[in-house]
Amino acid sequence: MEGACFYFFFWSLWIIATFLMKKSADRTKLAAFALLMISSASLTVKVGPFHAAASFFVLFFFSCYAAVKQRPCGWLRMALASSGLAFAYAAFRLLALFDPVWIWLDGQWMLAWWLAFVSVLFHRNVLARLLCLALGGCQGEIVYAMAVSRMASDDVLGSFSFLDAISIGASSLLVWESIRFLSMQFEEKRSVGGMRQP
C-alpha cells in the first residue's frame, strides 16, 4: 500500500518529538513539521502544468529553511551536494522507466537505498545527510517530472511513492547511524574494560 512507509515514519517522528524529546524550540519545530507532512500528504495543488502534493512543498521549504540555517557557507556545500543527489535521483527514475530490467528489487526500496548511499558520500553528519536526502529528493523529483512531462502529464510531484522512498531512505540513514553509534560505544567499553584488567 503506497504511503504506508511515509505515514509510519512521520507518525513515529511526531511521537518521538512530542513525548520523548526534551522541551526546546527544535522539538516544537520537528513535531510541527511531522504533523504538517501528515496532514498535507493527501492535498494536491496545480502549479503550471504540474500537479503537486502539498507535503512536497512542506518538505522542500522546510529543508531549504534548515539549509540556510547551516554554519557560514555550509548552505553552499549543501546546495552542491543536493544538486548532485537530484541528478542521481532523476537518473535512477529514468533508468527504471527506460530499462526496468536493472530494477531487480522493489523500485522504491532500491531508490531509497541509492539516495541514502549518495547522501552518505556527500556528508559525515547524519543531520546533514537527512537534509541532503530531502533537498536532493525534491529537486530530483522536479528534474524527473520535467524530463517526462510530455510522456506522463498526469504524474503528481511528491506522490506517495516519492514520500515512501524519502521515508525509507531517512529510516535507513537513522538505522545505520544507530548501529554505528552502538558499535562505537561497545568498542569504547571493551577498550576501557581491557585497560582495567591487571
HELIX and SHEET records of a PDB file:
HELIX    1   1 ALA A    4  ILE A   15  1                                  12    
HELIX    2   2 ILE A   16  LEU A   20  3                                   5    
HELIX    3   3 ALA A   25  SER A   40  1                                  16    
HELIX    4   4 ALA A   54  VAL A   68  1                                  15    
HELIX    5   5 GLY A   74  PHE A   98  1                                  25    
HELIX    6   6 PRO A  100  TRP A  102  5                                   3    
HELIX    7   7 GLY A  107  PHE A  122  1                                  16    
HELIX    8   8 VAL A  126  ALA A  147  1                                  22    
HELIX    9   9 PHE A  160  ARG A  196  1                                  37    
SHEET    1   A 3 THR A  44  VAL A  47  0                                        
SHEET    2   A 3 PHE A  50  ALA A  53 -1                                        
SHEET    3   A 3 VAL A 156  LEU A 157  1                                        
END                                                                             
